[in-house]
Amino acid sequence: MPIVKQLTILLANSPGSLSNVCADMASKDINILAMSVLDTIDSGLIRMVVDDHEHAVKALKDAGLNVIETDVLSLEMTHKPGTLAEITKQLSKARINIEYAYVSVPPGDGKSIGIFWVSNLKKASEILEG
């Protein structure tokens, strides 16, 4: 159960803000392994784990963004019903509170799942299906 660095940044809640960060990471060959996006009225809180956090921190700071680094637990979980229940039960028994979590579970073909809340679901669906 490795402890990894999570990067947290605050972005404007506007079209293109997240895309710019993702494109910047990609252009520097930094792979985003996990991401959580929370919205507020005028900003978005991005939490991400990347494969090279030091390089990512430099890139984000060079782009003018403030970055908070936090140690988090990274668990490889079996893809079957009850796995998350067992993990949370074990933490609960140990009186360990889960402050927040975000999970990506690969389906049978091994691809990750991305869940997106967008302002126009129909349009996004059409664009992504095409």
N, C-alpha and C positions, 0 to 999 in steps of 0.2 A: 504494500500500500504506500506508494510514493507520495511525498509532499512536494508539490509543485508551486510555482509562482503564478498567481492570477494577476492580470493587469486590469485596472479599472480606469475608465476615462469618461468624461462628461462631454457630450456632443450636442450641438443644436438639433432640435427635433424638427428637421426639415429634409426634404428630398435631396439625396446625394451625400449627406453627411456620413452615413454608415458606408456607403459605396466608396467614398474617398478613402476611408480608413482601410477597408478591405483591399482596395486596389493598391494602396501604398504597401501593405503587408505583402501582397503577391509580387509586386515589383521588386521587392527586396528578398524574395524567395523565403518568406516566413510563412509557415503553415499554421493556420488557425485550427486548433484541435477541438476547442469547445467555445461556445459563445452564448451569452445571455444578454438580452436587450430589454431594458425596462423604460417605459416612457413616463414623462411628466408633461405638463402643459407646454413648456418651451424647451425642454432638453431631454436627452436620452442618456441613460446610464448603461454603459457597455462594460460587461465583464467578459474577459477572454483568457484562455490558456493557449499559449503558442508553443511551437517547438524550439524557439530560440528567444527566450524572454529578454535577454540583455540587448540583443540586436533590435527587437521590437520596441523596447523602451526608448532607445536612442532614436529610432525612426519616428515614433510618436512625439517625442519631445522636439525633434527637429521640425516637425509639422506644427509646432506651437501648442501642443496639447499637454495638459497636466496628466500625469500617470501616477496611480497609486498601486504599489505592489503589495500583494497579500499572499501569505502561505495558505494553501488549501490542500485538501486530501483528494487524490485522484484514484478512483477505484475502477478496476476492470471487473465488470459484472457479467454473470452468466445471463444469457438471453432466454429467460423462462419465467413463467408466472411465479410470483412469490419472492423473487430475488431481492427486490427493493424492500419488500415487507420484512424480510429477514434482516437485512442490513439496518433498517430503521429500528427494528425491535431490539437488536443488539446494542445500538447506541442508546436507546431509551432505557434499557436495563442498566446500562452503565451511567445513567443520568447525564448523558451528553445531549445537549440541545442542537438541533439542526437550525442554523440561522437562515440559510437559504441553500438551495441546490438547483442544479440544472443538469438534465440527463439527456443523452442521445443514445438511442438503442438501435442497433442495426437489425434490419429485417433479415429473413433467411438468406438473401443474396449478398449480405455483408456490407451493403451501402448504409451510410448514416442517413438519418432523417432530419430535415430542417423544418421547423415550424415557424411560420411567418404570419404576423398580423399586419395586414396592409390596408391602406385607405380605400382601395378599389379591388375587391377580391376577384370580380369577374374579369376585369382587364388584366390583372396579374396572371390569372389562370390561363387566359388566352395567349398571353405573351410567352409564358413558360412552357405551355404545351406545344407551341409552334416551333 
